[in-house]
Amino acid sequence: MWDDVAFDLSLKGIVAPSSASAGISAIRYNGITVDLEISADVGTPWRVECSANPNGPWQLVQTLLIPTIPTWISDTGQNGLIPLQSAARFYRIVPN
């Protein structure tokens, strides 16, 4: 025996603003590379960028999906950058 029952189901996805935050927790320079300790939520995507000036222009060092907390990356001159080619280098991490 079957009942004549109808269902009207409507599903909607809502994009929630990201509450993920990240930061550079530590910086080490070993004479060849600059190592950055990144703290962020596991599984969140980020871009690490650098510049010789705090106002930019900013260049990509690395994109990453955070595998563990904390995560260390090295600036070895990726993407054509020469490590420490200027007197100062500024780093930032932005959502990817």
Secondary structure as GFF3:
##gff-version 3
##sequence-region A 1 96
A	DSSP	beta_strand	22	29	.	.	.	ID=ss1
A	DSSP	beta_strand	34	40	.	.	.	ID=ss2
A	DSSP	beta_strand	45	51	.	.	.	ID=ss3
A	DSSP	beta_strand	59	65	.	.	.	ID=ss4
A	DSSP	beta_strand	71	75	.	.	.	ID=ss5
A	DSSP	three_ten_helix	78	80	.	.	.	ID=ss6
A	DSSP	beta_strand	90	95	.	.	.	ID=ss7
###
